[in-house]
Amino acid sequence: MSARIPDTHAEAWALLPWLANGRLPASDREWVEAHVAQCAECRGELEAQRKVATQINLDPSPAGNDEQRSFNKLWARIEASESAAPSASGAAGGFVASRSSRTVRWLAAAVVVQGFGLALFGFNALRTNTPTGEIITVAEVPAQRLNAPAVRLVFAPEASVAAINTLLTHQGLSIVAGPGTSGNFTAVLSADAVASGASADSVAAVISRDPNVTFAQPVAR
Amino acid sequence: MALKSVESLTPRAASTPDASERELLERIARSKDQAAFRTLYGSYYQRLSRLLARMSVRREDIEEVINDTFWVVWTKAGEFRGASQLSTWIIGIAYRRALNALRRAKIRPVSDEPFDEDSISVMSTDAAETDGQWLALGLTRLPVEQRMALELTYTLGHSCEEVAAILDCPVNTVKTRLFRARETLKQVLPALAGMSGEKS
């Protein structure tokens, strides 16, 4: 039995919504139920509130956004923020790369090499080992190209290497960084693309509609 | 390919108990665990989408508010001390973000137009459908604070104290808001009219 038993109509009336949703604390539920049992008005109101609760829950949820796409945007934002921070990554506060994301890095590095070749920027080739022992080649980009208009993008999981190559080639894009742990890359526009009037904004707008891309935005310079 | 690491994290924990959600938060705070973050995000996405829609936040802006909310979760996970339910903390962040956005008019209300009562079909033979239409009408008549108190109580099932924490107001204010919301709904919902008897 509760130490406090107001048992007033007004107080019971105010608590009826939580009697209806089952979240009234036991200390209150006891006396409110006792009041409702002998109060016709409160019984009617409780019934009415249960009806409202039922109706609200029957009301269909609004057509939602694509949850995965939304998360990809957030993750790209987090990665951009983290990568913009002083390079203390790996230390406290930095991202901890999962095994799967490390695997993606190797896959993506292979994509970079397959897609663009070393000749494009006169890359210096580095050799490194994948987790499986496979040797791949990773490219370095001349520093002056890193200031070119750029977009940040995430490829669709099902996108093939060939489709990515075609997309990037058509848009005059070359990947210079990535992937982050969510798979986002940074790609710069070629000098020819810029000369023909393309901008980071226009290219991001175009490729964001491509089914092989789940996220694209211009990189602020 | 590139996103497989994210895609394969399999969200969906719509009814994850608070203890499980706290464990996810601890993993985020301790090791910036992406999988835990993705799961927590998934468990709140639909709840927040619905709540924000009720606040008159447009669909295209809902994503922004949710992501702003989870940006805070990501960056402040280590600061959550457990004084309240985790859901109270997260939904409270979303509520304040949405209010701020609405106040700045950065996020536009869905409509300032009065509800068109003629749009409710008098020929409908589906009572539930008609009641739902009247409820939609009633909700549009409520100030956002009352609408939120109602939604948090009846859809998300929060206690009065939790609603007060989310809305950052005293418990008695929550009771008052719901009292007024109930009165307003009774005026526009025919099915509720006359359900309460005379005062005892």
Interface residues (C-beta under 8 A of the other chain):
Chain A: H9 W13 A14 L15 P17 W18 A20 N21 G22 R23 L24 P25 Q38 C39 A40 E41 C42 R43 G44 E45 E47 A48 Q49 K51 V52 A53 Q55 I56 N57 L58 D59 S61 P62 A63 G64 N65 E67 Q68 S70 F71 N72 K73 L74 W75 R77 I78 G93 G94 F95 V96 S98 S100 S101 T103 V104 L107 A108 V111 V154 F155 A156 P157 E158 A159 V161 P179 T181 S182 G183 N184 F185 T214
Chain B: M1 A2 L3 K4 S5 V6 E7 S8 P11 S31 K32 D33 Q34 A35 R38 Y41 G42 Y45 Q46 S49 R50 A53 R59 E60 I62 E63 I66 N67 F70 W71 W74 A128 D131 G132 L135 A136 L150 E151 T153 Y154 T155 G157 H158 S159 C160 E162 K175 L178 F179 R182 L185 K186 L189 A191 L192 M195 S196 G197 E198 K199 S200
